[in-house]
């Protein structure tokens, strides 16, 4: 089962939920952040955050501290605190000269990461002496725009997906606020900014000029719940998984490009994008084998006989009225346009959400996932 909520005709570029899913913050592809509160089956607009001067590109809502962080194409990021019923912004010193593209709170909510077109990642933490958020930069070996970020559960490691067709795992350890981390499968030494592992997305075709190559912007990255595995999706319709210290396992699919992904448990990955339909992939053999499982948005129509029935109706119309019946081009899926973001913030409540260019936010129940996985095991 899935719930569909429509917030107008404009694309929703990003969204985030509060801790109990009673409120949602979203940006309708503009410089505003709209905060809605659920009232029965409707959503009422209760706040509008208008500090950004250009398009908002990222939103994240910290469930424990109830703080919102936003970033935008105006090269700024803001941390928003709720005080006396009003959201007050706090200054963030990003020190970037191009657009900020994505933002994520760390699991302990004591810092956040901002990706940008300046070919660097800003790790921001609060400096109480000056009452602002300062940043440290991760630069090398990034050679292009960062479009996706995800934190490891240990609050130190950070994964980044970039336009240079690569995904990276960095250490974002800040000794001023973090305890010294223990070793993980990604490595022992965790000095700030050190590269733990680098992955190149596989070739999706023959490169112009001859020879193979790596052609796929990494649109989404996601750590598993344990943090031992990393999932990646690219514009080349490739889904990949890797375990720390291991090699990349990739699956080239026949679907349209993917925009984002999350983990479901330790063995399943949910990917979504321009097919308007979340898809389930299964990682087996300690992340050494990857296969497609099913599409999650199953239509109620008979997929096998739909085209045949439409053809029969068309010939009936031609025979009776001398006219061709116009067939509907509307998609059978709940999303009517590309899915932009998949939010795993609701996985703990057995739910996840997606937003798309159709102005819809869809909340998916993981019971359908469990049924799909159970069916595969039986088969």
C-alpha positions as CSV (number, residue, x, y, z in Angstrom):
1,X,0.0,0.0,0.0
2,X,1.1,3.6,-0.6
3,X,-0.3,7.0,0.2
4,X,-0.1,9.8,-2.4
5,X,0.0,13.4,-1.4
6,X,-0.1,16.2,-4.0
7,X,1.4,19.6,-3.3
8,X,0.6,21.3,-6.5
9,X,1.8,21.1,-10.1
10,X,5.4,22.3,-9.5
11,X,8.2,19.7,-9.2
12,X,9.3,18.9,-5.7
13,X,13.1,19.1,-5.8
14,X,13.7,17.9,-2.2
15,X,11.8,17.1,1.0
16,X,12.3,16.0,4.6
17,X,10.1,14.8,7.5
18,X,10.1,15.7,11.2
19,X,10.5,13.0,13.8
20,X,6.9,11.8,14.0
21,X,6.0,12.4,10.3
22,X,3.4,15.0,11.3
23,X,5.2,17.8,9.4
24,X,7.1,17.9,6.1
25,X,9.4,20.5,4.7
26,X,9.7,20.7,0.9
27,X,10.8,23.0,-1.9
28,X,8.6,23.4,-5.0
29,X,11.6,23.9,-7.3
30,X,12.0,27.5,-6.0
31,X,13.9,29.5,-3.4
32,X,11.3,28.8,-0.8
33,X,11.0,26.0,1.8
34,X,7.4,25.2,2.6
35,X,6.5,23.5,5.9
36,X,3.2,21.6,6.0
37,X,1.4,20.1,8.9
38,X,-1.0,17.1,8.5
39,X,-4.6,17.8,9.4
40,X,-6.7,14.7,8.9
41,X,-6.2,13.8,5.3
42,X,-5.0,17.2,4.3
43,X,-1.8,19.2,4.6
44,X,-1.9,22.8,5.9
45,X,0.9,25.2,5.1
46,X,2.1,26.6,8.4
47,X,5.6,28.1,7.6
48,X,7.5,29.5,4.6
49,X,11.2,29.9,4.9
50,X,12.4,32.5,2.3
51,X,15.9,33.3,3.2
52,X,17.4,31.7,0.1
53,X,17.6,33.9,-3.0
54,X,18.0,31.1,-5.6
55,X,16.7,27.6,-5.9
56,X,16.8,25.4,-2.8
57,X,18.7,22.2,-3.6
58,X,18.8,20.3,-0.3
59,X,16.7,19.9,2.9
60,X,17.4,17.7,5.9
61,X,15.4,17.7,9.2
62,X,17.2,16.4,12.3
63,X,14.7,14.3,14.3
64,X,16.3,14.6,17.7
65,X,17.2,18.3,17.9
66,X,14.3,19.4,15.6
67,X,16.6,21.5,13.4
68,X,16.3,22.0,9.7
69,X,19.3,22.6,7.4
70,X,18.9,23.9,3.9
71,X,21.2,24.7,1.0
72,X,20.7,26.4,-2.3
73,X,22.1,27.5,-5.6
74,X,22.9,30.9,-3.9
75,X,26.0,29.3,-2.4
76,X,24.4,29.5,1.1
77,X,23.3,27.1,3.8
78,X,21.1,27.9,6.8
79,X,20.3,26.0,10.0
80,X,16.8,26.7,11.2
81,X,15.7,26.6,14.9
82,X,12.1,26.7,16.1
83,X,11.7,29.5,18.7
84,X,8.4,30.7,20.0
85,X,6.6,29.3,17.0
86,X,8.9,30.9,14.4
87,X,11.8,29.4,12.5
88,X,15.0,31.4,13.0
89,X,18.0,30.9,10.8
90,X,21.6,30.6,12.0
91,X,24.6,31.7,10.0
92,X,26.6,29.0,8.2
93,X,30.1,29.8,6.9
94,X,30.4,27.5,3.8
95,X,33.3,29.3,2.0
96,X,32.3,28.1,-1.4
97,X,32.1,30.0,-4.7
98,X,29.6,27.9,-6.5
99,X,26.2,26.4,-5.9
100,X,25.6,24.2,-2.9
101,X,23.9,21.0,-4.2
102,X,23.0,18.7,-1.3
103,X,23.1,18.6,2.5
104,X,22.9,15.9,5.1
105,X,22.9,15.9,9.0
106,X,25.2,13.4,10.6
107,X,23.6,10.6,12.7
108,X,24.4,12.3,16.0
109,X,23.2,15.7,14.6
110,X,26.4,17.5,15.8
111,X,27.5,18.4,12.2
112,X,26.3,18.3,8.7
113,X,27.9,17.9,5.2
114,X,27.2,20.2,2.2
115,X,28.2,19.2,-1.3
116,X,28.8,21.8,-3.9
117,X,29.8,22.6,-7.5
118,X,33.1,24.0,-6.1
119,X,34.5,20.4,-6.2
120,X,34.6,20.2,-2.4
121,X,32.5,19.0,0.6
122,X,32.0,21.4,3.5
123,X,31.8,19.6,6.9
124,X,30.0,22.1,9.2
125,X,29.9,22.2,13.0
126,X,28.8,24.7,15.6
127,X,31.2,27.2,17.1
128,X,29.6,28.5,20.3
129,X,32.1,31.3,20.8
130,X,30.9,33.1,17.6
131,X,27.4,31.6,17.5
132,X,27.7,30.3,14.0
133,X,28.4,27.2,12.0
134,X,32.0,26.9,10.6
135,X,33.2,24.5,8.0
136,X,36.2,22.3,7.1
137,X,36.7,21.3,3.5
138,X,37.3,17.9,1.8
139,X,38.8,18.6,-1.6
140,X,41.1,15.9,-3.0
141,X,40.7,13.9,-5.1
142,X,37.2,15.2,-6.1
143,X,37.3,16.6,-9.7
144,X,33.6,17.6,-10.2
145,X,30.3,18.6,-8.7
146,X,29.1,16.6,-5.7
147,X,25.5,15.6,-6.1
148,X,24.8,13.0,-3.4
149,X,25.9,12.5,0.2
150,X,25.3,9.9,3.0
151,X,26.7,9.4,6.5
152,X,28.0,6.2,7.9
153,X,26.2,5.1,11.2
154,X,29.5,5.8,13.1
155,X,29.0,9.5,12.6
156,X,32.5,9.8,11.0
157,X,32.6,8.3,7.5
158,X,30.9,10.1,4.6
159,X,30.0,8.8,1.2
160,X,29.8,11.2,-1.8
161,X,28.5,10.7,-5.4
162,X,30.0,13.0,-8.0
163,X,29.7,14.1,-11.6
164,X,33.2,12.7,-12.3
165,X,31.5,9.2,-12.5
166,X,33.0,8.2,-9.1
167,X,31.8,7.6,-5.6
168,X,34.1,8.2,-2.6
169,X,34.2,7.3,1.1
170,X,35.9,10.0,3.2
171,X,36.7,10.4,6.9
172,X,34.9,13.5,8.3
173,X,36.4,13.1,11.8
174,X,36.6,16.4,13.7
175,X,38.5,16.1,16.9
176,X,36.9,19.2,18.4
177,X,33.5,17.6,18.6
178,X,33.9,13.8,17.9
179,X,35.4,11.0,20.0
180,X,38.1,9.0,18.3
181,X,36.4,6.4,16.2
182,X,37.2,2.7,16.2
183,X,38.2,0.7,13.1
184,X,35.6,-0.3,10.5
185,X,35.7,-2.4,7.4
186,X,36.5,0.8,5.5
187,X,39.8,1.2,7.4
188,X,41.5,2.2,10.7
189,X,43.1,5.5,10.1
190,X,40.4,8.2,10.1
191,X,42.2,11.6,9.9
192,X,39.9,14.3,8.6
193,X,39.6,14.4,4.8
194,X,41.5,11.1,4.2
195,X,40.1,9.0,1.3
196,X,39.0,5.6,2.6
197,X,37.9,4.1,-0.7
198,X,37.1,5.2,-4.3
199,X,34.7,3.6,-6.7
200,X,34.4,4.2,-10.5
201,X,31.0,3.4,-12.0
202,X,31.3,0.8,-14.7
203,X,31.2,1.5,-18.5
204,X,27.7,1.7,-19.8
205,X,28.6,1.7,-23.5
206,X,31.2,2.4,-26.1
207,X,32.8,5.8,-25.6
208,X,33.0,8.1,-28.5
209,X,36.4,7.9,-30.1
210,X,36.8,4.2,-29.3
211,X,37.6,2.2,-26.2
212,X,35.7,1.6,-23.0
213,X,35.2,4.1,-20.3
214,X,33.3,5.3,-17.2
215,X,30.2,7.2,-18.2
216,X,27.6,7.6,-15.5
217,X,27.1,10.5,-13.0
218,X,26.6,9.0,-9.5
219,X,23.2,10.4,-8.5
220,X,22.7,8.5,-5.3
221,X,24.7,6.9,-2.5
222,X,23.6,5.1,0.6
223,X,25.2,3.2,3.5
224,X,23.5,0.0,4.8
225,X,22.2,0.0,8.4
226,X,25.4,-1.6,9.6
227,X,27.6,0.7,7.5
228,X,29.5,-2.2,6.0
229,X,28.0,-1.9,2.5
230,X,27.5,1.1,0.1
231,X,25.0,1.3,-2.6
232,X,25.3,3.6,-5.6
233,X,23.1,4.5,-8.6
234,X,24.1,6.3,-11.7
235,X,22.7,8.1,-14.8
236,X,23.9,5.1,-16.8
237,X,21.0,3.0,-15.3
238,X,23.6,1.1,-13.2
239,X,23.1,-0.1,-9.7
240,X,26.2,-0.9,-7.7
241,X,27.1,-2.2,-4.2
242,X,30.4,-2.6,-2.5
243,X,31.6,-3.7,0.9
244,X,34.4,-1.9,2.7
245,X,37.7,-3.0,1.4
246,X,36.1,-5.0,-1.4
247,X,35.5,-4.5,-5.1
248,X,32.5,-2.9,-6.8
249,X,29.6,-5.2,-7.9
250,X,27.4,-3.6,-10.6
251,X,24.3,-4.4,-12.5
252,X,23.5,-2.7,-15.8
253,X,19.7,-2.5,-16.1
254,X,17.3,-1.8,-19.0
255,X,15.6,0.9,-17.1
256,X,15.8,4.7,-17.4
257,X,18.4,6.5,-15.3
258,X,18.2,6.4,-11.5
259,X,18.2,9.4,-9.3
260,X,18.5,8.1,-5.7
261,X,18.6,4.9,-3.6
262,X,18.3,3.6,0.0
263,X,18.9,0.3,1.7
264,X,16.1,-1.9,2.9
265,X,17.7,-4.2,5.5
266,X,21.1,-5.5,4.8
267,X,20.5,-7.3,1.6
268,X,18.1,-5.1,-0.5
269,X,18.4,-1.8,-2.2
270,X,15.5,0.5,-3.4
271,X,16.4,2.6,-6.4
272,X,14.1,5.1,-8.2
273,X,14.4,7.6,-11.0
274,X,13.0,8.4,-14.4
275,X,10.9,5.2,-14.7
276,X,8.6,6.8,-12.1
277,X,8.6,3.5,-10.1
278,X,10.7,2.4,-7.1
279,X,12.6,-0.8,-7.9
280,X,13.9,-3.5,-5.6
281,X,17.4,-5.0,-6.0
282,X,18.9,-7.8,-3.9
283,X,22.5,-8.0,-2.9
284,X,23.7,-11.6,-2.2
285,X,26.9,-13.3,-1.3
286,X,28.4,-10.6,1.0
287,X,27.6,-7.9,-1.7
288,X,29.4,-9.9,-4.4
289,X,26.2,-10.5,-6.4
290,X,23.4,-8.2,-7.4
291,X,20.1,-8.9,-9.1
292,X,16.8,-7.1,-10.0
293,X,13.9,-8.3,-7.9
294,X,10.7,-6.4,-8.8
295,X,9.0,-3.0,-9.3
296,X,7.3,-1.8,-6.2
297,X,4.4,0.1,-7.9
298,X,2.4,-2.8,-9.4
299,X,-0.5,-1.7,-11.5
300,X,-4.0,-3.1,-10.9
301,X,-4.5,-3.6,-14.6
302,X,-3.8,-6.9,-16.4
303,X,-0.3,-6.3,-17.8
304,X,-0.6,-9.2,-20.1
305,X,-3.8,-8.3,-21.8
306,X,-3.8,-4.6,-21.7
307,X,-2.3,-3.9,-25.1
308,X,-4.5,-6.6,-26.8
309,X,-7.7,-5.2,-25.3
310,X,-6.7,-1.6,-26.4
311,X,-6.0,-2.9,-30.0
312,X,-9.4,-4.7,-30.1
313,X,-11.2,-1.5,-28.9
314,X,-9.5,0.5,-31.5
315,X,-10.6,-1.8,-34.4
316,X,-14.2,-1.8,-32.9
317,X,-14.3,2.0,-33.1
318,X,-12.9,2.0,-36.6
319,X,-15.6,-0.5,-37.7
320,X,-18.5,1.2,-36.0
321,X,-17.7,4.9,-36.3
322,X,-14.9,5.1,-38.8
323,X,-12.8,6.7,-36.2
324,X,-9.8,5.7,-34.1
325,X,-10.3,5.7,-30.4
326,X,-7.8,7.9,-28.7
327,X,-5.9,5.9,-26.1
328,X,-4.8,7.3,-22.8
329,X,-1.1,8.1,-22.4
330,X,-1.4,8.5,-18.6
331,X,1.1,6.4,-16.6
332,X,-0.3,3.6,-14.4
333,X,2.2,4.4,-11.7
334,X,1.5,6.6,-8.7
335,X,4.2,9.0,-9.7
336,X,3.4,10.6,-13.1
337,X,6.9,12.0,-13.7
338,X,10.4,11.2,-12.7
339,X,11.2,10.5,-9.0
340,X,13.9,12.9,-7.8
341,X,14.5,11.8,-4.2
342,X,14.0,8.7,-2.0
343,X,13.9,9.4,1.7
344,X,14.8,6.6,4.1
345,X,13.9,8.6,7.2
346,X,10.8,6.6,7.6
347,X,12.4,3.1,7.4
348,X,12.3,2.8,11.2
349,X,8.5,3.2,10.9
350,X,8.4,0.6,8.1
351,X,7.9,3.3,5.5
352,X,9.9,5.3,3.1
353,X,8.9,8.2,0.8
354,X,9.6,9.6,-2.6
355,X,9.1,13.0,-4.3
356,X,9.0,13.8,-8.0
357,X,8.5,16.2,-10.8
358,X,4.8,15.7,-10.7
359,X,4.4,17.5,-7.4
360,X,3.6,14.3,-5.5
361,X,5.1,12.8,-2.4
362,X,4.3,9.1,-2.0
363,X,4.7,7.3,1.3
364,X,5.4,3.6,0.7
365,X,4.7,0.7,3.1
366,X,7.5,-1.8,3.3
367,X,5.0,-4.7,3.6
368,X,5.0,-4.8,-0.2
369,X,8.8,-5.1,-0.1
370,X,8.6,-8.0,2.4
371,X,6.0,-9.7,0.2
372,X,8.3,-9.3,-2.9
373,X,11.3,-10.6,-1.1
374,X,9.3,-13.6,0.3
375,X,8.1,-14.4,-3.2
376,X,11.6,-14.4,-4.5
377,X,12.8,-16.8,-1.8
378,X,9.9,-19.2,-2.5
379,X,10.7,-19.1,-6.2
